[in-house]
Amino acid sequence: MALTREFFDGLKREVSEVAILNANDKACIRTMSGRERDAYDASINDGKNQNFDNMSARLVVRCLCDEQGELLFPDPATGAETIGEWPTSIVDPLFDACRDLNHMKRGAVEEAAKNSEPSPDDSSSTD
Protein backbone atom coordinates (compact mmCIF):
# COMPACT_ATOMS: atom_id res chain seq x y z
CA MET A 1 0.00 0.00 0.00
CA ALA A 2 1.43 3.35 -1.03
CA LEU A 3 1.49 6.13 1.52
CA THR A 4 -0.58 9.18 0.67
CA ARG A 5 0.03 12.88 1.12
CA GLU A 6 -2.60 12.86 3.87
CA PHE A 7 -0.45 10.38 5.78
CA PHE A 8 2.59 12.65 5.60
CA ASP A 9 0.56 15.80 6.36
CA GLY A 10 -0.65 14.13 9.55
CA LEU A 11 2.83 13.37 10.88
CA LYS A 12 3.77 15.10 14.09
CA ARG A 13 7.28 15.94 15.21
CA GLU A 14 8.71 13.63 17.80
CA VAL A 15 9.49 15.32 21.12
CA SER A 16 11.89 13.61 23.51
CA GLU A 17 13.22 14.38 26.98
CA VAL A 18 16.96 14.54 27.61
CA ALA A 19 18.53 14.22 31.05
CA ILE A 20 20.85 17.12 31.78
CA LEU A 21 23.46 17.07 34.56
CA ASN A 22 21.43 14.59 36.61
CA ALA A 23 18.18 12.66 36.35
CA ASN A 24 16.20 15.54 37.89
CA ASP A 25 17.13 18.08 35.19
CA LYS A 26 15.51 17.50 31.81
CA ALA A 27 15.14 19.38 28.56
CA CYS A 28 12.92 18.64 25.57
CA ILE A 29 14.16 18.33 22.01
CA ARG A 30 12.26 17.67 18.80
CA THR A 31 12.92 16.29 15.38
CA MET A 32 13.82 18.78 12.66
CA SER A 33 11.93 19.21 9.43
CA GLY A 34 13.74 18.53 6.17
CA ARG A 35 14.11 22.28 5.64
CA GLU A 36 15.61 22.76 9.12
CA ARG A 37 18.05 19.91 8.54
CA ASP A 38 19.11 21.39 5.20
CA ALA A 39 19.60 24.80 6.82
CA TYR A 40 21.76 23.22 9.53
CA ASP A 41 23.84 21.32 6.96
CA ALA A 42 24.26 24.50 4.89
CA SER A 43 25.40 26.39 7.99
CA ILE A 44 28.30 23.94 8.25
CA ASN A 45 29.23 23.58 4.59
CA ASP A 46 27.95 25.87 1.85
CA GLY A 47 29.82 24.00 -0.88
CA LYS A 48 32.79 26.36 -0.75
CA ASN A 49 33.53 26.89 2.92
CA GLN A 50 33.19 24.89 6.11
CA ASN A 51 32.10 26.55 9.33
CA PHE A 52 32.49 24.49 12.49
CA ASP A 53 32.24 27.53 14.79
CA ASN A 54 29.50 26.96 17.39
CA MET A 55 28.39 23.88 15.44
CA SER A 56 26.90 22.11 18.47
CA ALA A 57 24.80 25.10 19.48
CA ARG A 58 23.59 25.56 15.89
CA LEU A 59 22.12 22.05 16.00
CA VAL A 60 20.72 22.30 19.52
CA VAL A 61 18.91 25.58 18.78
CA ARG A 62 16.99 23.87 15.95
CA CYS A 63 15.78 21.13 18.29
CA LEU A 64 15.45 22.54 21.83
CA CYS A 65 11.76 22.98 22.57
CA ASP A 66 9.05 23.03 25.21
CA GLU A 67 6.89 19.99 25.97
CA GLN A 68 4.51 20.92 23.12
CA GLY A 69 7.35 20.97 20.57
CA GLU A 70 7.61 24.77 20.21
CA LEU A 71 11.18 25.97 19.78
CA LEU A 72 12.64 27.80 22.78
CA PHE A 73 14.71 29.98 20.45
CA PRO A 74 12.75 30.73 17.25
CA ASP A 75 15.68 32.68 15.75
CA PRO A 76 18.48 30.16 15.14
CA ALA A 77 21.22 32.80 14.88
CA THR A 78 20.62 34.56 18.18
CA GLY A 79 19.62 31.34 19.93
CA ALA A 80 22.85 29.62 18.87
CA GLU A 81 24.85 32.55 20.25
CA THR A 82 23.10 32.12 23.62
CA ILE A 83 23.44 28.32 23.70
CA GLY A 84 27.08 28.58 22.64
CA GLU A 85 27.82 30.30 25.96
CA TRP A 86 26.32 27.47 28.04
CA PRO A 87 28.63 24.95 29.76
CA THR A 88 29.63 21.92 27.71
CA SER A 89 28.14 19.74 30.47
CA ILE A 90 24.76 20.93 29.17
CA VAL A 91 25.44 21.46 25.45
CA ASP A 92 27.18 18.11 24.81
CA PRO A 93 24.35 15.82 25.97
CA LEU A 94 21.83 17.97 24.11
CA PHE A 95 23.94 17.88 20.93
CA ASP A 96 24.30 14.09 21.14
CA ALA A 97 20.58 13.61 21.75
CA CYS A 98 19.65 15.95 18.88
CA ARG A 99 21.92 14.04 16.55
CA ASP A 100 20.45 10.70 17.63
CA LEU A 101 16.81 11.84 17.46
CA ASN A 102 17.35 13.22 13.95
CA HIS A 103 19.18 10.12 12.71
CA MET A 104 22.43 11.97 12.13
CA LYS A 105 25.39 9.61 12.19
CA ARG A 106 28.06 10.36 14.73
CA GLY A 107 31.11 11.77 13.00
CA ALA A 108 29.25 12.47 9.73
CA VAL A 109 30.19 16.14 9.79
CA GLU A 110 33.81 15.37 10.53
CA GLU A 111 33.85 12.69 7.84
CA ALA A 112 32.40 15.10 5.28
CA ALA A 113 35.10 17.63 6.14
CA LYS A 114 37.81 15.02 5.83
CA ASN A 115 36.50 13.83 2.47
CA SER A 116 36.43 17.36 1.06
CA GLU A 117 40.09 18.06 1.85
CA PRO A 118 42.72 16.91 -0.64
CA SER A 119 44.81 14.06 0.67
CA PRO A 120 48.60 14.36 0.80
CA ASP A 121 48.81 11.76 -1.98
CA ASP A 122 46.69 13.84 -4.35
CA SER A 123 48.76 15.43 -7.05
CA SER A 124 47.80 17.53 -10.03
CA SER A 125 51.10 17.01 -11.83
CA THR A 126 51.60 14.41 -14.52
CA ASP A 127 54.76 12.60 -15.45
C-alpha positions as CSV (number, residue, x, y, z in Angstrom):
1,M,0.0,0.0,0.0
2,A,1.4,3.3,-1.0
3,L,1.5,6.1,1.5
4,T,-0.6,9.2,0.7
5,R,0.0,12.9,1.1
6,E,-2.6,12.9,3.9
7,F,-0.4,10.4,5.8
8,F,2.6,12.7,5.6
9,D,0.6,15.8,6.4
10,G,-0.7,14.1,9.6
11,L,2.8,13.4,10.9
12,K,3.8,15.1,14.1
13,R,7.3,15.9,15.2
14,E,8.7,13.6,17.8
15,V,9.5,15.3,21.1
16,S,11.9,13.6,23.5
17,E,13.2,14.4,27.0
18,V,17.0,14.5,27.6
19,A,18.5,14.2,31.1
20,I,20.8,17.1,31.8
21,L,23.5,17.1,34.6
22,N,21.4,14.6,36.6
23,A,18.2,12.7,36.3
24,N,16.2,15.5,37.9
25,D,17.1,18.1,35.2
26,K,15.5,17.5,31.8
27,A,15.1,19.4,28.6
28,C,12.9,18.6,25.6
29,I,14.2,18.3,22.0
30,R,12.3,17.7,18.8
31,T,12.9,16.3,15.4
32,M,13.8,18.8,12.7
33,S,11.9,19.2,9.4
34,G,13.7,18.5,6.2
35,R,14.1,22.3,5.6
36,E,15.6,22.8,9.1
37,R,18.1,19.9,8.5
38,D,19.1,21.4,5.2
39,A,19.6,24.8,6.8
40,Y,21.8,23.2,9.5
41,D,23.8,21.3,7.0
42,A,24.3,24.5,4.9
43,S,25.4,26.4,8.0
44,I,28.3,23.9,8.2
45,N,29.2,23.6,4.6
46,D,27.9,25.9,1.8
47,G,29.8,24.0,-0.9
48,K,32.8,26.4,-0.7
49,N,33.5,26.9,2.9
50,Q,33.2,24.9,6.1
51,N,32.1,26.5,9.3
52,F,32.5,24.5,12.5
53,D,32.2,27.5,14.8
54,N,29.5,27.0,17.4
55,M,28.4,23.9,15.4
56,S,26.9,22.1,18.5
57,A,24.8,25.1,19.5
58,R,23.6,25.6,15.9
59,L,22.1,22.1,16.0
60,V,20.7,22.3,19.5
61,V,18.9,25.6,18.8
62,R,17.0,23.9,15.9
63,C,15.8,21.1,18.3
64,L,15.5,22.5,21.8
65,C,11.8,23.0,22.6
66,D,9.1,23.0,25.2
67,E,6.9,20.0,26.0
68,Q,4.5,20.9,23.1
69,G,7.3,21.0,20.6
70,E,7.6,24.8,20.2
71,L,11.2,26.0,19.8
72,L,12.6,27.8,22.8
73,F,14.7,30.0,20.4
74,P,12.8,30.7,17.2
75,D,15.7,32.7,15.7
76,P,18.5,30.2,15.1
77,A,21.2,32.8,14.9
78,T,20.6,34.6,18.2
79,G,19.6,31.3,19.9
80,A,22.8,29.6,18.9
81,E,24.8,32.5,20.3
82,T,23.1,32.1,23.6
83,I,23.4,28.3,23.7
84,G,27.1,28.6,22.6
85,E,27.8,30.3,26.0
86,W,26.3,27.5,28.0
87,P,28.6,25.0,29.8
88,T,29.6,21.9,27.7
89,S,28.1,19.7,30.5
90,I,24.8,20.9,29.2
91,V,25.4,21.5,25.4
92,D,27.2,18.1,24.8
93,P,24.3,15.8,26.0
94,L,21.8,18.0,24.1
95,F,23.9,17.9,20.9
96,D,24.3,14.1,21.1
97,A,20.6,13.6,21.8
98,C,19.6,16.0,18.9
99,R,21.9,14.0,16.5
100,D,20.5,10.7,17.6
101,L,16.8,11.8,17.5
102,N,17.3,13.2,14.0
103,H,19.2,10.1,12.7
104,M,22.4,12.0,12.1
105,K,25.4,9.6,12.2
106,R,28.1,10.4,14.7
107,G,31.1,11.8,13.0
108,A,29.3,12.5,9.7
109,V,30.2,16.1,9.8
110,E,33.8,15.4,10.5
111,E,33.8,12.7,7.8
112,A,32.4,15.1,5.3
113,A,35.1,17.6,6.1
114,K,37.8,15.0,5.8
115,N,36.5,13.8,2.5
116,S,36.4,17.4,1.1
117,E,40.1,18.1,1.9
118,P,42.7,16.9,-0.6
119,S,44.8,14.1,0.7
120,P,48.6,14.4,0.8
121,D,48.8,11.8,-2.0
122,D,46.7,13.8,-4.4
123,S,48.8,15.4,-7.0
124,S,47.8,17.5,-10.0
125,S,51.1,17.0,-11.8
126,T,51.6,14.4,-14.5
127,D,54.8,12.6,-15.4
